[in-house]
Amino acid sequence: MDTKKLRQKILDLAIHGKLVPQDLNDESASVLLERIKAEKERLIKEGKIKKSKKSAKTSDTPHYEQVPFEIPNY
């Protein structure tokens, strides 16, 4: 098996979660991200950390929904 095929196979296994045993008790990534966001907001309110410049500029709206021109339909 050449290296290109090997890399593709490893990537495929990783995407499908087959490289390591999966724990059904793990929470979903979206729940984890919400918990992290809430904790970060709490720490900012307490003054323990500063609000990052990057997070102040980002929004929950994907960039492709803010297109400043008409996109033609084909």
C-alpha positions as a Markdown table, in Angstrom:
| # | Residue | x | y | z |
|---|---|---|---|---|
| 1 | Met | 0.0 | 0.0 | 0.0 |
| 2 | Asp | 1.5 | 3.4 | -1.0 |
| 3 | Thr | 1.6 | 6.3 | 1.4 |
| 4 | Lys | -1.2 | 8.2 | -0.3 |
| 5 | Lys | -3.6 | 5.3 | 0.1 |
| 6 | Leu | -2.5 | 4.8 | 3.6 |
| 7 | Arg | -3.1 | 8.4 | 4.5 |
| 8 | Gln | -6.5 | 8.2 | 2.9 |
| 9 | Lys | -7.4 | 5.1 | 4.9 |
| 10 | Ile | -6.3 | 6.6 | 8.2 |
| 11 | Leu | -8.3 | 9.7 | 7.5 |
| 12 | Asp | -11.3 | 7.7 | 6.6 |
| 13 | Leu | -11.0 | 5.7 | 9.9 |
| 14 | Ala | -10.5 | 8.9 | 11.9 |
| 15 | Ile | -13.6 | 10.5 | 10.3 |
| 16 | His | -15.7 | 7.5 | 11.2 |
| 17 | Gly | -14.3 | 7.4 | 14.8 |
| 18 | Lys | -12.7 | 4.0 | 14.4 |
| 19 | Leu | -9.1 | 4.9 | 15.5 |
| 20 | Val | -9.9 | 4.9 | 19.2 |
| 21 | Pro | -12.6 | 3.2 | 21.2 |
| 22 | Gln | -15.7 | 5.5 | 21.5 |
| 23 | Asp | -17.3 | 6.2 | 24.8 |
| 24 | Leu | -21.1 | 6.4 | 24.6 |
| 25 | Asn | -21.1 | 8.5 | 27.9 |
| 26 | Asp | -19.2 | 11.4 | 26.2 |
| 27 | Glu | -21.3 | 14.5 | 25.6 |
| 28 | Ser | -21.7 | 15.8 | 22.1 |
| 29 | Ala | -19.4 | 18.5 | 20.8 |
| 30 | Ser | -22.2 | 21.1 | 20.6 |
| 31 | Val | -23.0 | 20.6 | 24.3 |
| 32 | Leu | -19.3 | 20.8 | 25.2 |
| 33 | Leu | -18.9 | 24.0 | 23.2 |
| 34 | Glu | -21.9 | 25.6 | 24.9 |
| 35 | Arg | -20.5 | 24.7 | 28.3 |
| 36 | Ile | -17.1 | 26.2 | 27.4 |
| 37 | Lys | -18.8 | 29.4 | 26.1 |
| 38 | Ala | -20.8 | 29.7 | 29.4 |
| 39 | Glu | -17.7 | 29.2 | 31.5 |
| 40 | Lys | -15.7 | 31.8 | 29.5 |
| 41 | Glu | -18.5 | 34.3 | 29.9 |
| 42 | Arg | -18.6 | 33.7 | 33.6 |
| 43 | Leu | -14.8 | 34.2 | 33.9 |
| 44 | Ile | -15.1 | 37.5 | 31.9 |
| 45 | Lys | -17.8 | 38.8 | 34.2 |
| 46 | Glu | -15.7 | 37.9 | 37.2 |
| 47 | Gly | -12.8 | 39.8 | 35.7 |
| 48 | Lys | -10.5 | 36.7 | 35.8 |
| 49 | Ile | -10.0 | 36.8 | 32.0 |
| 50 | Lys | -10.3 | 39.5 | 29.4 |
| 51 | Lys | -12.6 | 39.3 | 26.4 |
| 52 | Ser | -10.5 | 38.4 | 23.4 |
| 53 | Lys | -10.5 | 40.7 | 20.4 |
| 54 | Lys | -11.2 | 37.8 | 18.0 |
| 55 | Ser | -14.4 | 36.7 | 19.8 |
| 56 | Ala | -15.7 | 40.3 | 19.8 |
| 57 | Lys | -15.5 | 40.4 | 16.0 |
| 58 | Thr | -17.0 | 37.0 | 15.3 |
| 59 | Ser | -20.7 | 36.3 | 15.2 |
| 60 | Asp | -22.9 | 33.2 | 15.2 |
| 61 | Thr | -24.0 | 34.0 | 11.7 |
| 62 | Pro | -22.0 | 32.2 | 9.0 |
| 63 | His | -20.1 | 34.6 | 6.6 |
| 64 | Tyr | -21.9 | 33.3 | 3.6 |
| 65 | Glu | -25.2 | 34.7 | 4.9 |
| 66 | Gln | -23.8 | 38.2 | 4.9 |
| 67 | Val | -23.1 | 38.4 | 1.2 |
| 68 | Pro | -23.3 | 42.1 | 0.1 |
| 69 | Phe | -24.5 | 41.3 | -3.4 |
| 70 | Glu | -27.0 | 39.2 | -5.2 |
| 71 | Ile | -25.9 | 35.6 | -6.0 |
| 72 | Pro | -27.3 | 34.5 | -9.4 |
| 73 | Asn | -29.3 | 31.2 | -9.6 |
| 74 | Tyr | -28.3 | 28.8 | -12.3 |
